[in-house]
């Protein structure tokens, strides 16, 4: 009888120990609170970020905040972030939504090749047409649009005539602001 009690007690202690170890190993990281407002006069902006960041979401930042501030609020980019597709110096717009594009296709876990992309600030209309979603008319409109000013964020592509929300969603992972 004494042996059975010892075995039961040791089993219970082991189960509690394994349960605690399991909880420590599988503890989830709590996402950060919204960004801190640093402006003395209370001026703030909200900006949403998605894509290749550690904690996608909407953050409250001070007026004049940059893409780098937003990325820092989201606790950085993932290892799959395409640094050519965003500009850390870009000044955010209030209620703006920003996307950090991937280097590799997230939907294909076996993909070893980077996504083929076009530079919306430099590529000619023929090259831009290689992106699914850019027709000849849209590619020419991009070239015309950027002749006035270069794109500072990929979200600005939505300002081009012929590019709506659906086209933007289709192309946002396939365009960059700079070439390597």
C-alpha positions in Angstrom: 0.0 0.0 0.0 2.9 2.4 0.9 4.4 1.8 -2.6 1.2 2.6 -4.3 0.8 5.9 -2.4 4.4 6.8 -3.3 3.8 6.1 -7.0 0.6 8.1 -7.0 2.3 11.1 -5.3 5.3 10.9 -7.6 3.0 10.7 -10.7 1.0 13.8 -9.5 4.2 15.7 -8.9 5.5 14.8 -12.3 2.2 15.8 -14.0 2.3 19.2 -12.3 5.9 19.6 -13.3 5.3 18.7 -16.9 2.2 21.0 -17.0 4.3 23.9 -15.7 7.1 23.2 -18.3 4.5 22.9 -21.1 3.0 26.2 -20.1 6.4 27.9 -20.1 7.4 26.5 -23.5 4.1 27.4 -25.1 3.5 30.8 -23.5 2.2 33.3 -26.0 3.8 36.6 -26.5 1.4 39.4 -25.7 1.1 42.0 -28.5 2.2 45.5 -27.6 -0.3 48.1 -26.5 -1.0 50.9 -29.0 1.9 53.2 -29.7 2.6 55.9 -27.2 1.5 59.4 -27.9 4.5 61.6 -27.4 3.0 64.9 -28.5 2.5 67.5 -25.7 -0.5 69.1 -27.3 -2.4 65.8 -27.7 -2.1 65.7 -31.5 -2.0 62.1 -32.6 -2.7 59.9 -35.5 -3.8 56.3 -36.0 -2.2 54.0 -38.5 -2.7 50.4 -39.4 0.0 48.0 -40.5 -0.2 44.6 -41.9 1.9 42.1 -43.8 5.4 41.1 -42.7 5.4 42.7 -39.2 5.5 40.9 -35.8 2.3 42.4 -34.5 0.0 43.7 -37.3 -2.7 46.1 -36.0 -3.7 49.7 -35.6 -1.4 52.0 -33.5 -1.7 55.5 -32.1 1.4 57.6 -32.8 2.4 61.2 -32.6 1.8 63.6 -35.6 4.7 63.4 -38.0 5.4 59.7 -37.2 7.2 57.8 -39.9 6.9 54.3 -41.3 9.9 53.3 -39.0 7.9 54.5 -36.0 4.9 52.4 -37.0 7.2 49.3 -37.7 8.7 49.8 -34.2 5.3 50.0 -32.6 4.5 46.7 -34.3 7.8 45.3 -32.8 9.6 45.1 -36.1 9.4 43.3 -39.4 9.6 39.6 -39.9 12.5 37.9 -41.7 10.4 37.7 -44.8 9.9 41.5 -45.1 11.0 43.1 -48.4 12.9 46.2 -47.5 12.7 47.5 -51.0 8.9 47.7 -50.8 8.7 50.3 -48.0 10.4 53.6 -47.1 11.2 54.0 -43.3 11.3 57.8 -43.7 7.8 58.0 -45.2 5.6 60.3 -43.0 2.4 58.5 -42.1 -1.1 59.8 -42.9 -3.8 59.8 -40.2 -6.0 56.7 -40.5 -3.6 55.3 -43.1 -3.3 51.6 -43.7 0.2 50.3 -44.6 1.5 47.0 -45.9 4.9 45.4 -45.6 5.3 43.1 -48.6 6.9 39.7 -48.3 10.0 38.5 -50.2 8.7 35.0 -50.5 5.2 33.7 -51.2 3.5 33.0 -47.8 0.9 30.8 -49.4 3.5 28.3 -50.7 5.5 26.9 -47.9 7.8 25.1 -50.3 8.7 28.3 -52.2 12.5 28.9 -52.3 12.5 31.6 -54.9 11.6 35.2 -54.1 8.5 36.8 -55.6 9.2 38.4 -59.0 8.5 42.1 -58.5 8.5 45.3 -60.5 9.8 48.7 -59.4 6.9 51.2 -59.7 9.4 54.1 -59.6 11.8 52.9 -62.4 10.4 50.1 -64.6 9.0 50.9 -68.0 5.4 50.2 -69.0 6.2 46.9 -70.7 7.9 45.6 -67.5 5.1 46.8 -65.3 2.7 44.8 -67.5 4.4 41.6 -66.3 2.6 42.1 -63.0 -0.8 40.3 -63.0 -3.3 43.1 -62.6 -1.5 45.8 -64.6 -2.9 46.2 -68.0 -1.2 48.2 -70.7 -3.4 51.2 -69.9 -2.6 51.0 -66.1 1.1 50.5 -66.7 1.2 53.6 -68.9 -0.8 55.5 -66.2 1.8 54.5 -63.6 4.6 55.8 -65.8 2.7 59.1 -66.3 1.8 59.5 -62.7 5.4 59.0 -61.4 6.7 61.6 -63.9 5.2 64.3 -61.6 6.6 62.7 -58.4 8.0 59.3 -57.3 6.1 56.9 -55.2 7.1 57.1 -51.5 4.9 54.2 -50.3 3.4 51.3 -52.3 -0.1 52.4 -51.0 0.3 55.5 -53.2 -0.3 53.2 -56.3 -4.0 53.5 -55.4 -3.8 57.2 -56.5 -3.2 56.1 -60.1 -6.2 56.1 -62.4 -7.4 52.6 -63.0 -6.1 51.1 -59.8 -8.8 50.4 -57.2 -8.8 48.4 -54.0 -9.1 45.1 -55.8 -6.1 45.7 -58.1 -4.1 47.0 -55.1 -4.8 43.8 -53.2 -3.7 41.8 -56.2 -0.4 43.6 -56.8 0.8 44.9 -53.4 3.1 42.0 -52.8 4.5 42.2 -56.4 5.8 45.8 -56.4 8.7 47.7 -54.9 9.8 51.3 -54.5 13.5 50.7 -55.2 15.6 48.1 -57.0 18.3 46.1 -55.3 
